[in-house]
Amino acid sequence: VTRSTLLEVIREAGLPISEQPFTIAEAQSAREAFITGAGTLVMPIVSVDGVALGDGKPGPVATRLRKLYVQKATEKAC
């Protein structure tokens, strides 16, 4: 449910979606990243195996997706 709702949110926001395997090195070179799950919703992550992503703070895209996801989940719950 979390994944399908998040994909819906991403599409509605007009953001590109690319799902593909990646290496640890590729993850560590990302400007920002997030994890998603029933307990975490959309959680920005700031490092991978001790390597900071971007400036080491939650990025604007992940932060925006978290906000939009919570809004969508609240709408669906009502």
Kinemage of the C-alpha trace (Angstrom):
@kinemage 1
@onewidth
@group {chain A} dominant
@subgroup {mainchain}
@vectorlist {calphas} color= white
{ca val a 1} P 0.000 0.000 0.000
{ca thr a 2} L 2.792 2.448 0.890
{ca arg a 3} L 4.613 1.835 -2.396
{ca ser a 4} L 1.521 2.166 -4.588
{ca thr a 5} L 0.421 5.344 -2.791
{ca leu a 6} L 3.907 6.815 -3.097
{ca leu a 7} L 4.032 6.031 -6.831
{ca glu a 8} L 0.661 7.762 -7.189
{ca val a 9} L 1.988 10.811 -5.312
{ca ile a 10} L 5.109 10.934 -7.502
{ca arg a 11} L 3.044 10.798 -10.693
{ca glu a 12} L 0.663 13.495 -9.438
{ca ala a 13} L 3.645 15.727 -8.579
{ca gly a 14} L 4.950 15.302 -12.134
{ca leu a 15} L 8.238 13.810 -10.974
{ca pro a 16} L 10.094 11.207 -13.041
{ca ile a 17} L 10.146 7.617 -11.775
{ca ser a 18} L 12.931 5.148 -12.441
{ca glu a 19} L 13.038 1.783 -10.694
{ca gln a 20} L 16.227 -0.179 -11.262
{ca pro a 21} L 18.866 -2.112 -9.340
{ca phe a 22} L 21.756 -0.043 -7.995
{ca thr a 23} L 25.067 -0.613 -6.276
{ca ile a 24} L 26.137 0.677 -2.868
{ca ala a 25} L 28.571 3.022 -4.639
{ca glu a 26} L 25.740 4.445 -6.757
{ca ala a 27} L 23.620 4.948 -3.651
{ca gln a 28} L 26.498 6.694 -1.903
{ca ser a 29} L 26.900 9.106 -4.820
{ca ala a 30} L 23.222 10.137 -4.728
{ca arg a 31} L 22.335 13.734 -3.882
{ca glu a 32} L 19.485 12.466 -1.712
{ca ala a 33} L 17.536 9.308 -0.988
{ca phe a 34} L 14.669 7.916 1.044
{ca ile a 35} L 13.266 4.638 2.245
{ca thr a 36} L 9.611 3.767 2.399
{ca gly a 37} L 7.551 1.312 4.368
{ca ala a 38} L 4.449 0.968 6.500
{ca gly a 39} L 6.257 2.116 9.634
{ca thr a 40} L 8.487 4.760 8.076
{ca leu a 41} L 6.100 6.148 5.423
{ca val a 42} L 8.645 8.138 3.374
{ca met a 43} L 11.824 8.653 5.394
{ca pro a 44} L 14.688 10.721 3.970
{ca ile a 45} L 18.078 9.145 4.617
{ca val a 46} L 21.250 11.183 4.938
{ca ser a 47} L 23.968 8.533 4.687
{ca val a 48} L 24.664 5.081 3.280
{ca asp a 49} L 27.197 2.945 5.152
{ca gly a 50} L 28.578 6.059 6.855
{ca val a 51} L 28.941 8.093 3.634
{ca ala a 52} L 26.926 11.327 3.697
{ca leu a 53} L 24.515 11.937 0.832
{ca gly a 54} L 24.498 15.462 -0.563
{ca asp a 55} L 25.000 17.898 2.281
{ca gly a 56} L 24.171 15.269 4.895
{ca lys a 57} L 20.665 16.656 5.493
{ca pro a 58} L 17.261 15.496 4.210
{ca gly a 59} L 16.950 16.669 0.606
{ca pro a 60} L 14.154 18.778 -0.858
{ca val a 61} L 12.662 16.031 -3.043
{ca ala a 62} L 12.493 13.419 -0.274
{ca thr a 63} L 11.118 16.011 2.146
{ca arg a 64} L 8.469 17.062 -0.388
{ca leu a 65} L 7.509 13.448 -1.093
{ca arg a 66} L 7.085 12.773 2.638
{ca lys a 67} L 4.764 15.780 2.977
{ca leu a 68} L 2.741 14.835 -0.123
{ca tyr a 69} L 2.539 11.197 0.991
{ca val a 70} L 1.178 12.156 4.420
{ca gln a 71} L -1.399 14.442 2.760
{ca lys a 72} L -2.514 11.656 0.400
{ca ala a 73} L -2.703 9.085 3.202
{ca thr a 74} L -4.783 11.493 5.290
{ca glu a 75} L -7.160 12.075 2.363
{ca lys a 76} L -7.566 8.319 1.815
{ca ala a 77} L -8.242 7.756 5.533
{ca cys a 78} L -11.155 10.225 5.600
